[in-house]
Amino acid sequence: MNVKLPSTVCFRVTRYCNARCGFCLAPPDGAHPPTAVLKDRLGWLQDQGVRTVHFCGGEPTIHPGLPELLAHVQSHGGESRLTTNGIAMTEPILRALLAAGTRVKVSLHGDRAHHDAMVGRAAFDQATQHLRDLLSAGIPASIQTTVVAGEEWVLDWMADFCLSERVRKLSILPFIPRGSGVRTKGDYGLTPAERALLHDKVLRKRRALLGRLDVRWLDFSVKPVPVVEADGRVVLERASESRDTLLCTIPEDATQKKRIPIQFV
């Protein structure tokens, strides 16, 4: 049975990271493919109808081939997005993002003390400065924030921060107990009632700031996300790893196997 890939996929360029977030959906596991392999995969995906590649990780900005990968997607008629923790944002990456017209999400989770505790290192200053660098360079940049149990105040703080920095979009992610979250769900996990209250608060904030800030509720546990893993598997990720669906594995020699049928596995 053939399966058609969606037009947009998340593309993990690495499972290495320069942070240790206690809620990470894809914690470090050693997978770090070379640039040539990633370019082959991108070409194969675009031949299968993928039009938008959302670069993620791990932390994609620490892969030395990221500028080349962004250019590759653009040169083949595709669009790109990037989600980053904002810790490492070099001039070559900024230039590549601008040239490719990439939309960027910076993960920021509250004030300095809370953000640094969430990501496991001092990172607030780098993330906020690099967010400003993105905006100053004319690169479309928004913020995504993970909210954990007992920290609902973060929504108000982040909305005020976005308004002060002239960020136009804020995505709120309720904690999901997968990846690193499996071991932290006792501390971070939201009860159904807490999740519902947070969702309601996000909707009210969205209405209150309509026209000034686009506040979004982004719950990956409700809608499966198509992800190309760093090992070449294409997976529909759900609320937990046990519920994921493996769609296919990209052929190792992808450049020599264009437009071949994809099989369920």
N, C-alpha and C positions, 0 to 999 in steps of 0.2 A: 504494500500500500504506500503510495506516494504521500508526502506531506509538503505543503507549501509554507515556506518560511515567511514570517511577518516582514513588513517593510522596514521596521525599526528593531534593532537588537542592541542589547548591552554587550560590550566586547571587552573582556578582561585581558589587558595586555600583560598583567603580571599578578602574582599572588604575594609579592613582596610588599612591604609597607614601612613607612617611617613613623608610624604611630601604632598604638596598641589599644584601640577603642574596645571597651567592654561590650559593645553592642554590634560589633562588626558582622555583616552578613557574609563576608568572604575573607576570613582571617588568613594570615600568611601560612602557606603550606609548601613553599619551596619552588613552585612553578614560576618560571621566568623565561619564556621563549625568546629566541633571538629575533631581531627585526625581520629578517628574511622570511622566517616561518609565519610571522604575523601578517606580513604583506601578502603572502600566498593565501592565507585564510581570508583576508579582506577581499582579495580579488575573486575568490570562489564565492563568498557570500554575496557580493555585488552581482555576480553572474546568476545567482539564484534569485535575484529580485530584491535584495536588501538595499534600501535607498538611504537610510539614516543609521549611522554607526555611533552609538553612545559609548565612548571610551570610559572604562572604569577599572577597578582593581579589586584587591590591593590598592595601591596608589599609582595611577598611571603616569604622573609627572616624574616619577623616579626612573622610568624606563628610558634609556638614552635614545631609543628610536622613535619616541612619540612625535617629534616634529615631522619626521619622514612619513609616519603613518597618517598623520593629519593631511599632509599634502597628497598622499596616495589616494585617500578617499575622495578628495576634491577633484583630483585629476581624472578620476573615473566617473565623474558626474554625481557623486554622492554628497550628502550633508553629514556634518559631524557635531557631536555634543561631547561634553566632558564633565565628569564629576570628580572633584578633587578636595583633599583636606586643606589645600592652600599653603602647606608648609614649604614646598619647593616650587617656585615659579620663576624660572630663569628668563633672561631676555630672549634667547632663541625660542623658548616655548611661547612666550607672549607674541613674538613675531609670527610664529607658525599658526597660532590661534587666530590672530587677526587676518592673516592671509587666507585662511581656510573658511573664515566666517563662522567659526565655531561658537556655539552657545555654551556657557560654562556655569555649573553649579558649584558653589563653595560650601562645604559642610561646616557649619558654625552652630554651636549648641547652647549658647548662653553667654553670660559674662565671663571674664577672664578666669576666675577661680573655678567656675563650673565647667567651662569648656575644657580647660587643661585637665581637670579630673576625669572628664569623660573620655578624652583621647589618650590619656596615660602619659602625657608629657607637656612641657611648656610649649604651647603652639598658638595661643590666641593672638599674640602680636604679629606673628608671621602671617597667619590666615587673614587677619583684618587688613594688614598692609598690602598683601597681594590681591585681596579683593579690590582695594582702592586702585592698585596698579592696573588691574583688568579694566575697571570702569574708566580710568583716565586714558587708557589706550583705545577706548571705543569698542571694547569687546563686550557683547551682551552677557551680563553676569547676574545671577540670582543666588539665593541662599536656600539651603535645605537644612532642617533642624530635626534631630531625633529627640523625642520627648519620652522620658522614663517616669516610672511611678514616683509620685511625691514632688515632681518638679514641673508642675503645670504652669508655674509663674514664668517659665521660659518663653511661652508664647507671647505674653505682653512685652517682655524685655526685647525679644527678637523683632517684634513688629516696630517698636520704638527705634531700635537700632537701624532697621531697614529704612525707615523714614528719614532718619538723620543722615544716612549715607547715600540717600537717593537710589536705593535698590528698589526695583519695581515689583519683584516677585519673591514670595516666601513660601516654601513648601514644608509642611509639617508632617513628619513621619512618626507615627506611634511605634514604640519599641516592639520588635518582633523577635521571639526566642529561637533564632537559628544562627548558625555560625558561632561566634563568641558568645552570643546571647543565650546559648543553651546553659552555660555555666553561671550566667549572671541573672537569669530570669527570676531567681528568688529575691534579688534586690531591685531589679529594673522592671519586672513584669507588671503590666497594667491589668487589673481585673476587668471583666466585661463592663462593669458599671463605670470604672474610671475611664476606660476607652470611650464609652458613649458620652460621658461628660466632656472629655477633651474634644471629641468630634463636634459636639454642640458649641463649645467655646470657639473652635476654629471657624465654624459657620457664622457665628455672631460677629467675630472679628472681621471676617471677610465682608460681611454686609456693612459694618461700621466704617471700613476703610476703602470701600468701593470707589474706584477712580484714582486712589492714591497709592494703594498697595494691593497687589493680587495675591491674596492668601489662599493657599491650596492645602487640601487634605490629601496626603499621598500614602495609602495603606497597601503595601506590597503583599500583605497576607490575604487581601480580598481578590486582587486581580493578578494572575500569574504573569511573571516577567520573563521574556525570552532572553537568555544569557548564553553567550559563547564563552565557555570556560577557558582558562589559560592552557588546559591540556587538549583543547580542540573539540570537546563535547559541546553540543548545542542542547540546552536544558531549559524547560519551563520551570522556573523557580516559584515555589509557593510558600506557605507559612512555615513549613519545616522541611528539612532535607528528605524525610521519609515520604513526603507527598510530591516531590519533584517528578517531572516527566522528562526522560531522555528522548529527544527527538531524533538525533543522529550524531555522528562523529565526522568532522570534516576530514576528507581524505588527506593522508600525509603529503602526497605530492599533488597538492590542490591545483597548481598551475597546469598540470597535464590532464586534469579531469574536469573540464568545464561542462556545465549544463547537464550533469548526470542526474538521474532520478535520486531523490533522497528517500531512504527507507526508514520506517519505524523500527526501532530496536528495543 
